[in-house]
Amino acid sequence: MRTTMRKILLTAAAAVTAFAAMPAIGAQAATKVESVLGTGTLGQFGSPTAYLAAAGNQRGQLGAFTITYPDGTYATGMSSCLVVDGKTAYLTGKILLSGGPRRDTNSWQRGKYVIIGVQDNGDGTVVADKLNFSTGTAANPGCGPDPAATPDFFIVKGNYRVTDAG
């Protein structure tokens, strides 16, 4: 299963890179793209790790996410929305695969939505990036900041890169 999750994430990352590099139709310059890319592990709540690769511009959104716990719990899926404000990003995604002992506790069943909030604080050498994610919801929560995913918790390992198109 871990191999499948890695393949999904690598495919999504490659697609995001290609998507971000394409110029807009009829435009002279490269399209401005909002994006979030990286991996971060929290030092609390069971030490979950969130892998994110998503980009969006006027043509739409593209990306994927995977959240894993050392106990084998995971949720992976495709992004449905990415909102970036400065160095903070909120990715909304639909769960495609999930499993493990925390699956029901986190309400991470297939077809549910999760929001992941990330704050990019540089390369992590001075101040670590921050992360948070919501439990699953049956209804699409939409785009943008959500109190359930406000990036309040410092990561202890990894780094995220958030790019604002504005």
MARSETOR-132478 format. One record per residue: residue in one letter; x, y, z of N, C-alpha, C in turn. Coordinates in steps of 0.1 Angstrom, whole numbers, plus 2048, in hexadecimal, padded with zeros to 3 digits. Layout:
N
AXYZXYZXYZ ...
***
This chain:
166
M8087F480080080080080980D800 R81480C80781D81880882281B7FA T8258107F282A8127E481F8197DC T8138157DE80881C7D680682A7DA M80782D7E780683B7EB8128447E6 R81E83E7E68298457E08278487D1 K82283E7CA8208407BC81584B7B9 I80B84B7C18018557C08078637C2 L80F8647CD8148717D081F8757C6 L82786C7C18318707B782A8747AA T82086D7A681887079A81287E79B A80C8817A780688E7A98108997A9 A81C8967AF8278A07AF82B8A37A1 A82D89979983189B78B8278A3783 A81A89F78680F8A777F80F8B5783 V8118B87908118C579581C8CD78E T8288C778E8338CE7888318D1779 A82B8C87728288CA76381D8D5762 F8138D476A8088DE76A80D8EC76D A8168ED77781B8FA77B824900770 A82B8F87698348FC75F82E901752 M8218FC74F81B90074381790E742 P819915737814923736805923733 A7FF92E7377F19307347EF930725 I7E392C7217E092C7137DF93B70E G7E793E7047E794B6FE7EF955706 A7F59517117FD95A71980C95A715 Q81296671782096771482996271F A82596372B82D95F73782795373D A82F94D74682B94174D81F945756 T81693B75880A93D76180F93E76F K80994777680B94878580493D78B V80B93679480592A79B80692B7AA E7FB9287B07FC9267BF7FF9177C1 S8089147CB80B9067CD8109047DB V80F8F77DF8158F27EB81B8E57E8 L8278E37ED82F8D77EA8378D47F6 G8378C77FB8408C380683B8B980F T8438B68198408AC8238428B1831 G83A8AE83A83C8B28488368A8852 T83D8A685D83989D8678378A5874 L82C8A387B8298A988882F8A1893 G8338A789E8398A08A982F89C8B3 Q82289D8B081789A8BA80C8948B2 F8028908B97F688A8B37F987D8AC G8038768B08078698AA81186B89F S81787689D82187989381D877885 P81187D88080D87B872817883869 T81887E85D81F885852816888847 A81789584280E89983681789C82A Y81589481F81B89781281189E80A L8168AA80580D8B27FD8148B67F0 A80C8B67E58118BB7D88048C07D1 A8038CE7D07F78D37CA7FA8E17C4 A7F38E47B97F58F17B27E88F57AC G7E69027AB7D99077A57DC91479E N7D49167937D492378C7C7925786 Q7C692E77C7B99317777B392676F R7BB91C76B7B69107647B190576E G7B390677B7AE8FC7847B98F778E Q7B68ED7957BE8E779F7C38D979B L7CF8D67A07D58C979E7DD8C57AA G7DC8B97AF7E58B57BA7DF8AA7C2 A7E78A67CC7E489A7D47E989D7E2 F7E58947EB7E98957F97EA8867FF T7F28848087F28788107F687B81E I7EE8778287F18788367F386A83B T7FE86884280285B84880585C856 Y80285185E80785086C81084486C P81984487682283887781A82B87A D80E82C88080782088380081A876 G80282086A7FC81A85E7EF82185A T7EA82B8617DF83385D7E383C852 Y7DA83D8487DD84683D7D084B836 A7D185682F7C785B8267CE86281B T7CA85E80F7D08648037C58687F9 G7C88727F17BE8767E87C28827DF M7B98877D87BB8927CE7B689F7D4 S7BE8AA7D07B98B77D57AD8BC7CC S7A48C27D37998C87CC79A8D77CC C7A28DD7D57A38EB7D67B08EF7DE L7B78F97D97C38FE7E07C190E7E1 V7C29137ED7C29217EF7CF9257F6 V7D692F7F17E29347F77E19427FA D7E59468067E595480B7F3956811 G7FC95D80980995F80D81195280E K81594E81A81C94181C814937823 T8069398237FD92F8297F492981E A7F391C81E7EB9158147E190C81B Y7D590B8157CB9028197C78F980D L7C98EC80E7C68E38047BA8DB808 T7B08DB8007A48D28027A58C77F9 G7A38BB7FE7A58AF7F679A8A47F9 K79889C7EF78E8917F07968847F2 I79387C7FC79A8708007968657F6 L7A085F7F079E8547E77A28467ED L7AC8467F67B083A7FD7B283D80B S7AF8348147B28368237B282982A G7B88288357B881C83D7C081E84A G7C18148527C881485F7BF81786B P7C58158777BD8168837B7824886 R7BC82F8817B783C8847AD841879 R7AA83886F7A283C864794841869 D78E83987178083D87578084887F T78B84988878C85489178D86188A N79586187F79786D87778C86F86C S78386686B77886686177E867853 W78885F85078F86084378A855839 Q77D85383877884982E77884F820 R77984681777984980876D852805 G77085D7FE7658667F9764872802 K76A87280E76987D817773887814 Y77289381977B89E8167838A2823 V7908A68207998AA82B79F8B8827 I7A28C08317A98CD82E7B68CC835 I7C08D082E7CE8D18347D38DF833 G7D78E483F7DC8F283F7EB8F1842 V7F38F983A8018FA83B80690883C Q81090B844816918845825916842 D82A91C83783891B83384092683A N84992284385192B84B86092B846 G86292883987092883487591A833 D88291883488890B83288890383F G88290884988190085688D90185F T89790885B8A39088648A191286F V89991D86D89792787888A92487F V87F92487787292187D86B916874 A86790B87B86190087385390486D D8508FE86284390085C8388FA865 K82C8FE8628208FA86B8178F2862 L80F8E98698068E08627FA8DD86A N7EF8DA8647E38D586B7DA8CF860 F7D18C68647C78C085B7BB8BD862 S7B08BC85B7A38BA8607A08AB860 T7958A786778F89A86678789A859 G78388F85477B88E84876D893849 T76889983F75A89E83E754899832 A74789583374089082873D89A81D A73A8A68217378B18177448B8814 N7468BD8087528C48047528D180C P75C8D481475D8E081D7608ED815 G7638EB8087668F78007758FB801 C7789077FD78690C7FC789916807 G79591680B79A92181379C91D822 P7A092782A7A392483879791D83F D79B91484879190D85079690B85D P78F90E86879490D8767998FF879 A7938F58737978E78757A58E4870 A7AA8EC8677B78E98617C18F5862 T7BE8FE86B7C890A86D7D5904871 P7E09088697ED90286C7F3908879 D7F09018847F49068918008FE896 F8038F289180D8E989781A8E888F F8258EA8968328EA88F8358DC88B I83B8DA87F8408CD87A84E8CB880 V8518BF88385E8BC8888688B687E K8638B387286B8AD8688648B185A G86C8B68518678B98438678C7840 N8618CB8358608D98318558DA826 Y84E8E58268448E881C8488F4815 R8448F58088469018008399057FB V8359117FF8289177FB82B9237F1 T8259237E682792E7DC8199357D9 D8199427DB80D94A7D980E9507CB A80494F7C38049557B58039647B5 G7FE9697C07FC9787C180897F7C3 
***
